[in-house]
């Protein structure tokens, strides 16, 4: 395992697509961390979620050929802890330490506020 088990402090459920009625994957070991306030902007994420490599988690980012800008749409929905009611949309997923024994995935999340309309 790339992330030692003691560092995966909680579990999450992954829903596909965002707003699905039942989880695609349940009880996924993970580590949720809030981003510092100074690192968060309106279009940015509020939390990061570290997961083992191979977990099927998908973002909603696309990039037009020949352009360096990204378009964000709804990616997967994540609920932390597993079975909980706090909802996050997956904005972006990256592989950290690619090709090394310490490889893992980091998902950038935006917390879903109850006052926002569901897609």
C-alpha positions, 0 to 999 in steps of 0.5 A, spaced: 500 500 500 502 506 498 499 510 504 500 506 510 493 504 513 494 508 520 494 515 515 487 513 512 483 516 518 476 515 515 472 512 509 468 515 504 462 512 499 463 514 492 457 516 488 457 516 480 454 521 477 453 526 482 446 526 486 446 518 484 441 515 489 446 509 491 453 509 492 458 506 486 463 504 491 462 504 499 467 504 505 473 506 501 479 508 506 481 515 505 484 521 509 480 528 508 483 534 509 480 541 509 484 546 505 487 553 508 482 559 507 488 562 503 488 557 498 481 557 497 477 561 492 470 561 489 472 556 483 477 552 487 476 546 492 475 546 499 478 539 501 483 534 499 481 527 499 487 522 499 486 515 496 490 509 495 492 508 487 487 504 483 481 507 487 476 509 481 474 516 483 473 521 477 473 528 476 469 533 471 474 536 468 475 537 461 480 541 457 479 543 449 485 541 445 490 546 444 487 550 450 491 550 457 484 552 460 480 547 464 472 546 464 469 544 470 463 540 471 460 535 476 465 529 477 463 524 482 460 525 489 463 523 495 460 522 502 465 522 508 464 519 512 462 513 509 454 513 510 454 520 512 450 526 509 456 531 508 457 531 500 463 533 496 463 534 488 470 531 485 473 537 482 480 534 480 484 528 481 491 527 480 496 522 481 501 524 487 508 521 486 507 517 480 511 511 478 514 510 485 512 506 491 509 512 494 504 513 489 497 515 491 491 519 488 489 526 491 482 528 489 480 536 490 473 537 493 468 542 493 463 541 499 456 541 497 452 546 501 445 544 502 442 551 499 445 549 492 440 546 487 442 539 486 444 537 478 
